[in-house]
Amino acid sequence: MIQETKDGSATIYSQQFDETYHSISGAIQEANHVFIDAGFKFCTKKEITIFEVGFGTGLNAFLTYIEAEKQAVNINYITIEKYPIKQEFVEKLNYYTFFEKKYKEIFHKIHAVEWGSDVKISQFFSIKKINADLIKYNFEKRIDLVYFDAFSYNSQPEIWSIDVFEKLYKAMNNNSIIVTYSAKGIIKQNIRTAGFIIKRLKGAAGKWHMLRATKF
Ligand SMILES: C[S@@+](CC[C@H](N)C(=O)[O-])C[C@H]1O[C@@H](n2cnc3c(N)ncnc32)[C@H](O)[C@@H]1O
């Protein structure tokens, strides 16, 4: 079911997880705050490999595309999704309406990319969407930046486990980071146990804190 969030951008309510895909305080606002501002803009490399946990609505990939173009940074975007959303939901997502007209086509191009294929969408942006379970996934590429955008710990504790963070740690380059919207105690503990150094940052609207974890 599609729901409107406070900044006017849409989100999806998942019956399976009894949770929305984004904060109801603002889907675009939250994605920009946590993933673009605290993650993407924090990276200084001119070529960045991003790994996203949960492609979902494609909002983070879409905002990253726009920012990559603005900053002339090359992005290899890898995203994993166990339960792809139906096309009827894609048609109802209004994210491109907040940007220049040309981005409508880009949003739909990102969604149309075949699962498992590495596709160059523009000079600055390539994407590979993987239809698989993160818990069983074996990483193929070295990663610079992780957008950890799973459902909450209460819904999916197995995704926020030490095992998953250890797997990420091994796949990540030195001085690479994970950003996530949650700063729950058990999550901080699991990320630290996997070897990362954590910084707690101001959260997006409706949340006190978020996390940025660095592999030094
Ligand atoms: C909070 S939603 C966010 C999705 C997306 N980043 C967005 O902005 O729409 C979490 C996503 O993780 C996906 N997911 C849940 N369990 C997963 C798993 N084991 N492996 C991969 N993806 C999973 C869900 O289907 C959902 O799309």
The ligand as an SDF file (V2000), in Angstrom:
LIG
                    3D

 27 29  0  0  0  0  0  0  0  0999 V2000
   13.2560   -0.3400    4.8420 C   0  0  0  0  0  0  0  0  0  0  0  0
   13.0640   -1.0470    3.2300 S   0  0  0  0  0  0  0  0  0  0  0  0
   14.0760    0.1100    2.3240 C   0  0  0  0  0  0  0  0  0  0  0  0
   14.2370   -0.1700    0.8850 C   0  0  0  0  0  0  0  0  0  0  0  0
   14.9080    0.8800    0.0000 C   0  0  0  0  0  0  0  0  0  0  0  0
   16.2380    1.2130    0.4140 N   0  0  0  0  0  0  0  0  0  0  0  0
   14.0450    2.0630   -0.2440 C   0  0  0  0  0  0  0  0  0  0  0  0
   14.4860    3.2060   -0.0220 O   0  0  0  0  0  0  0  0  0  0  0  0
   12.9100    1.8770   -0.6740 O   0  0  0  0  0  0  0  0  0  0  0  0
   14.0620   -2.5500    3.3990 C   0  0  0  0  0  0  0  0  0  0  0  0
   14.2370   -3.3810    2.1760 C   0  0  0  0  0  0  0  0  0  0  0  0
   15.0250   -4.5420    2.4550 O   0  0  0  0  0  0  0  0  0  0  0  0
   14.4920   -5.6610    1.7670 C   0  0  0  0  0  0  0  0  0  0  0  0
   14.9110   -6.9240    2.4260 N   0  0  0  0  0  0  0  0  0  0  0  0
   14.3320   -7.5080    3.4980 C   0  0  0  0  0  0  0  0  0  0  0  0
   15.0110   -8.6240    3.8500 N   0  0  0  0  0  0  0  0  0  0  0  0
   16.0310   -8.7550    2.9720 C   0  0  0  0  0  0  0  0  0  0  0  0
   17.0710   -9.7290    2.8120 C   0  0  0  0  0  0  0  0  0  0  0  0
   17.1870  -10.7710    3.6430 N   0  0  0  0  0  0  0  0  0  0  0  0
   17.9610   -9.5640    1.7970 N   0  0  0  0  0  0  0  0  0  0  0  0
   17.8370   -8.5030    0.9520 C   0  0  0  0  0  0  0  0  0  0  0  0
   16.8700   -7.5500    1.0620 N   0  0  0  0  0  0  0  0  0  0  0  0
   15.9790   -7.6720    2.0550 C   0  0  0  0  0  0  0  0  0  0  0  0
   13.0090   -5.4110    1.8240 C   0  0  0  0  0  0  0  0  0  0  0  0
   12.2910   -6.1590    0.8820 O   0  0  0  0  0  0  0  0  0  0  0  0
   12.9410   -3.8980    1.5730 C   0  0  0  0  0  0  0  0  0  0  0  0
   12.9000   -3.6120    0.2130 O   0  0  0  0  0  0  0  0  0  0  0  0
  1  2  1  0
  2  3  1  0
  2 10  1  0
  3  4  1  0
  4  5  1  0
  5  6  1  0
  5  7  1  0
  7  8  2  0
  7  9  1  0
 10 11  1  0
 11 12  1  0
 11 26  1  0
 12 13  1  0
 13 14  1  0
 13 24  1  0
 14 15  1  0
 14 23  1  0
 15 16  2  0
 16 17  1  0
 17 18  1  0
 17 23  2  0
 18 19  1  0
 18 20  2  0
 20 21  1  0
 21 22  2  0
 22 23  1  0
 24 25  1  0
 24 26  1  0
 26 27  1  0
M  CHG  2   2   1   9  -1
M  END
$$$$
